[in-house]
Amino acid sequence: MENAQEQAEQWPELDYENWKDTYATLHMWLQIVGKIRLAKTAWINHCWHVALYVTARGLTTSPIPDGARTFQIDFDFVEHRLWITTSNGAVRSMQLQPRSVANFYEELFAHLSALGLSAKIYASPNEVVDAIPFNQDHQHAAYDKQDVNRFWRALVQADRVLKQFRAGFIGKSSPVHFFWGSFDLAVTRFSGRTAPIHPGGAPHCPDWVMREAYSHEVSSCGFWPGAAQLPYPVFYSYAYPEAPGFSAARVHPESAHYDATLREFILPYDVVRGHAAPDTVLLEFLQSSYEAAANLGGWDRFALERAQTPSAHNRTSR
């Protein structure tokens, strides 16, 4: 009983309907902060320079250059504060609480100005249908601390397992990172070959961005908390380009299925959190869906995969 309770805390319940208003507000706040990183950071292939990263307390931009200084912005989902810290020791913070996107935007940029940090961003969201400019968005103003904390704890688990999965690949691979546009945690493996030109089509996102992101063949997987069209959290896996037969491939466990609208294999988060061995069932899904993409796509798996990772003894003996 104690183990079941501990697992429920580690893999918390995420009810989309219960937290969708907070989710929508947090999405906009993360976009604002992510766009600051985008505006100040050198362009990295496949838009990797824009992402946020899971921490032991929330999400971070990681260090952002500002002339000779650096700064970073951290969401703390334990104490529910936003922290701005600089390499010369300055610190500012603001409370995460129910407030409009416009109010959040105004206070955040006031703190940046007080710290002497300059950042000009495109002040409207990407990859959402109804893109309200941040400084005009008084519609999204919900913030439930418990819901946000549960979401972050789910990210912690997903981040941990995705990093374990990433370790089995020695070809080109992305970090495990959080994309604030699509609001998902992802890791991407590459075959090494170029891909057909991506058609684009993401709302309020230039097609050239998507084409640069998908310039090479990928097998990508991650965690997504859902949306109106799929109102529950899922783990997902897809390939671009999608090889013939991919949608019909056998992927484990049996509760995973191919979604023809998303063009992805999905495994409900609740299947993982309710399983006796969550890590095992999630890794089974990630590996089997990757193998479907790699085998059908003709990837050179021998050259791209690690036979085994170094043992714990080898990792601590140097």
Secondary structure, DSSP 4 states (H G I P E B T S, - for coil): -HHHHHHHHHS----HHHHHHHHHHHHHHHHHHHHHHHHHS---GGGGGG-BEE-SSEEE---EEETTEEEEEEEETTTTEEEEEETTS-EEEEE-SS--HHHHHHHHHHHHHHTT-------S-SS-SS---GGG--S-----HHHHHHHHHHHHHHHHHHHHHHTTB-SSB---EEETTTTEEEEEEEEEEE-PPP----TTS-HHHHHHHTSEEEEEEEEE--BTTB-S-EEEEEEESPPTTGGG---SSTT-EEETTTTEEEEEHHHHHTSSSHHHHHHHHHHHHHHHHHHHHT--HHHHB-S-PPPHHHHH--
